Amino acid sequence: MTMTRRDYEMLAAVIAQERANPANDHTLERCAIDSVTAAIARALAADNPRFNTRRFLAAATAGGETLLLAEDPPPGPLDAPDEVDL
């Protein structure tokens, strides 16, 4: 199934609506929404070389804040070595 511009616009509109929801205005909720938004943008860009990531993120953030995409996220606790020499 191929996604269309209309599909991308619908996804961005839903994300923007959730970001604008006052119930999601806390740091944890906003971080979760932004993390999922960035993951969706990366997946869509990988699926479609013509996908405009900047346009999608601008629509998903309702043209407000800039959402940065990290190519490689920083290592988390699961990426840490099991043993550390002190």
Order of alpha helices (4+ residues) and beta strands (2+ residues): alpha-alpha-alpha
